[in-house]
């Protein structure tokens, strides 16, 4: 589970409105500027020492960007002073030719500096795009999923005096799942649910919605399609090309998860901090290519191209983010316990974490 308690300022570097289709960055430049050693240590824990030089380069670019911005600010201040001086000279019927000449040169100087500022911004943005999120202190160090740490267990796995069947064998035996016919009409990784399994699926969805509603989450059924700029504001499209379906000839993508549409609810909105946290729950089908999943979980209806999901989503301040992350985790545990399903909580190690999450 990843923390989604972020504000717009936390997931974007420049927020002045230009290039809204830009992929989101995970780190604010202020974080790197004010806590460079924290960023470096996080990279070391992730096993990414090759990115340490990028932090140093980023700091140099940031220094140059701020220097250029200060020059522009001084020029604009000087322009205002000149404008006032010209007005005063004219009022007193004094010569103002030199002042007018100086004023005329300011816009061109500003234009040149702003071009350089944009170049530095582009370089900074490109580096930030390649830096992963900061790892939480509680994340265990490790290479892969074998190093994940079990935090706790709940419930005992029942033992039976007969041979048990997995979900697919049981579903096929009962005539509740049909993969063969789904494969004929749609291809691999699709399925038909039938009869009581359809009822069970919808009952679980409704149960999940009722459960999160009691936790003060507002329920949403989002659009199943999103524009490119909205998707790009939620994920790095270059990393999701093997996941997301695009509608040919349309500026639309099928949603791989409800969270992107829930995030877009407040696209370009200004949220009053006193209204936070905002608790939303989305229910939707999810569509995924799973292009990189060949040979993995091929039996049954795992890693399929289409499935339904109820998802919790939070908008919060950074200060409350981790507290609310634990709230989400408690909700998930309570949900499984309410169904009397044995489960375990695992703290995912640094090597298995991925670049986006600070903790799972």
N, C-alpha and C positions, 0 to 999 in steps of 0.2 A: 504494500500500500504506500502510495506516495503522498506527500503533503501538497495540497493544492491551495494552501492559504497564502496567495500572493496578490499583490495589487498591480495595477498597470505599470507603475514605476519600477516594480521589482523585475518585470520580465521584459523591459525594453530599455535601450540606452538613450536614444533620442526620441522625444515625444512631441516634436514641433509640427507634426502633420505630414512631413514629406515621406514619400515612398512607403505607403501604408502596407504594401504587399511584402515588405521585407520580412525575412524569417526572424522569429523571436530569439533573443539571446537569453541565457540563463543567469548571467551575472551583470549587475549594474556596474558601470565604470567606477562609480564612487566606492564600491566594495573593494575593487582591485586597488584603487588609489589609496584608500585609507587603511587597508589590511592586506598588503601584498604578501606578507609571510604566511598569513592564514590560507591564501589562495595557493601558494607554493606547497605548503604542507598537505593540503587536500590533494594536489596533483601527485605528490609523492605516495600518499596512501593509496591512490588509485593505480599506482604503478605506471605513471605517465611522466617520467623524468624528462622525456624529450620535449615536453611542453613548457618546461621551466623558463627557457629562453624567451618564450612568447610573452611571459609576464613582464620581463625586463623591457622587451621591445614595446610592449603596450604602455608601460609607464613613461617611456621616452616620447611616444606619440602623444600621449595625453598631456604631457608638459608642453609640447610644441603647440597642440591644439588650444590649450588655455592661454598660451602666450599670444597667439594670433588673435584669439577672441578678445583679449585685453586691448590689443592694438586697435581693433575695430571699435571697441567701446570708447577708447580715447578719441578716435577720429570723429565719432558721432557726437561726443561731448564737445569737441572743438568746433564742429559744424554748428552746433546750437549757439556756442559762444560767438562765432563769426556772424551768424544771422542776427543775433541781438546787437552786435557792434555795428553792423551795416545799418540796421534800423535806427540806431542812435545817431550815427553819422549823418544819415539823411535828414533826421529830425533837426540836426544842428546845421544842415547844409554844408557838411564837410566832405572832403575827398574820401571815397571808399573803393577806389579802383583796385588797390592791392588786396583789400579784404575780399572783394568780389572774385578776384582771380584765385585766391586761396580757397574760397568756398566752392568754386567750380571744379577744383581738382579733387575735392574730397570724395565724391561719388565713385570716381574711377579707382581711387586707392582702396575704398571699401569693397568695391566689386572684385578687385584682384585678391584682396585678403580673404574674402568670403569663398572664393574659388579654392584657395589653399586650405581653408578651414574644412570645406566639404571633402577635399581629398584626404585630410587627416581623419575626419569622421569615418570615411569609407574604410580606411586602413584599420582603424580601431574596431569598427563593427565586424570586419572580417575575422579579426583575432578573437573577439568576444564570442563569435559564432562557434569557434573551435575549442572553447574552454568549457569543461563540464561543470555541473553544479557543485557547490561546496558540500563536502561530506559532513554529516552530523557526527559529533564526537562519539556517539554510541555505536556507530557502524563498525563491525569487526573487520579486521584485516584478513584478506584471503584471496586466493587465485580464482576460484570458480565455485560452482554450487556445492561442491563437496566441503567447502569451508564455511558454509552458512551455519549460523548458530541457533540451535533450538532454545527458545526463551521459556516456553511452558506448553503443557499439554492439557487437554480437557477431555474427559470421558474415556471409557475403555472400549476398545474395538471388540465387538461381540464375536464370540466363537460359536460355530454351528456344528452339528453332528452330521452334516451333509455337505456335499461339494457345492461351493458357491459359484455363481456366474457373475461376470462383469456386466456393465450396463448394456453393452452391445449384444452380447450373447443372450442375455435375459430379454432384451427388447425384441430381438429377432425370433426367439423361441415363442414369445407371447404375441408375435405379429403386430408389435407396436412401433417398430422402426423399419423403414425400407430404404436401404442405401442403394440397392441395385437399380431400382426404377428411377431414383433421383439422379443416379449417375447417367442414365440414358437420356434424361431430359435436360440436365444442367451440367454434367461432368462430375469430376472427383470433388470430394469434400463438401458435398451437399447431402441432404437426407429428407425423407418424409417422416414426420411424427404422425401417429395415428391414434384414434380413439382415446383410451384412458390416459395415454402419455400426453396428448394434446391438453386434456383437462388438467393433468398434473402440472404441466408447464405453466398454464395460465393461472392455476391456483397459487403456485409459488410466486409468480410475478405479483399477483394481487396481495398475497401475504407480505411480500417484501415492501410493497408500496405502503400498506397499512402500518408496517413496522417502522419505517423511516418517518412516516407522517407523525407518529406518536413521539418521535425524537425532534419534532419541530422543524422538519425539512419540508419545504414547499415543493409540491409535485409538478413536474413538467413533462410533457411529451413533445420533444423538439422536432424541428424539420429534419427530414432524413437526408436532405441535400444541403450543402453549403457552398457559397462562392469561394473562389480560389483565395482571395485576400483574407477571408475569414479563417480558412484552414491554415494559411501561412502565418496568421497571427497567433495560432495555437501550437503549431508544431513546425519543425524544420522539414519542409517538403522534400528536400534532398534525401533525408533519412527515411521518409515514409513512402517513397515511390513504389516500393515493393509491397505496400500495405493497402493504399487507398485506391478505390475505383474512381475513374474519371468518366463523366458522361461525354462521349464524343460530340463535338460541335457545340457544346454548351459550356458556360463558365460555372460548372457545377461538379461537385464531388459527393459521392455517397459517404455518409459518416461512418468512421470505423469505431466510434464510441460517442456516447451522448455528451461527454464532458466538453468537447469542442463547441458544440452548440450552446451549452450552458455558459461557457466562458464568454461566448459572443453575445449573450444577453445584455451585457454592459459594455459592449464595444463603443468606444468614444464617450462613455458616460463618466461623469464625475460623481463618485460615491462619497457621501458624507461619512466620515470615519465613525461617527456616533451610531450609525445604522449597522455597523459590522459586529459580529460576523453575519453573513448572509448564507443560509443553509438551503441548498437546492437538491432535489433528487430528480434524476431523469430516467425515463423508461423508453427504450427504443430498440429496434433491431440494429445490429451492428454488422457492417459489411467489410470484409478484409480479404485481400488477395492471398495472404499467407504464402507468398512466392518463395520465401526463404525457409519454409517449413517442410520441404520434401524429406521423407524418411523419418520424420519426428512425429510421434503420437499418431501414427497412421491408422491404427485400429480404433474403430468406434467413431464418435462424433466430437472429437477434440480437434482444435485448429481447423475449424470449418470456415467457410466463406460467409456464412450468415448465421446469426444467433441473436437472442434477446437478452437484455441486461437491465437491471435496476442499479443505478449508480448514485452515490452521494458525492456532492461537490460543495466546496466552501470558498467564499471570498472572505479574507480576513486581513488584519494587519500582520506584518512580519513578526511583531512581538508575540502575538497570540498563536502563530502558525503551529508551533510544535505542541502546544496544549491541545489545540483542536485536532491535530494529527492523532493524538492519543485518544481523543473522543471518537474519531472515526474508527479506530482500531477496536475500541470497546464495543461500539455498535455492531461491528462485524462479528466479534466473538459472541455477543449476546444473541445475535441472529442465529448462528449455528447452534448455540446452546438451547435456544427456544425450540429448535427442531430435533434436539437430542442427537446431534451429529458429532461424533468424536472429531477433534481437530487439534492442530498444534500451531503455535505462533513461532515464526522463524525470522530471525534478524539476518537479512541478506548481506553477505560480505562485500567488500570493496570491489573485488574482481567480477562479481556477478550483478552489480548494481545498475550498470548502464550509465549513460552520461546525464540523463535528465533528472533522475531522482536523487535527493539528498539522503534518503533513507527509505528502505522497504522492510 
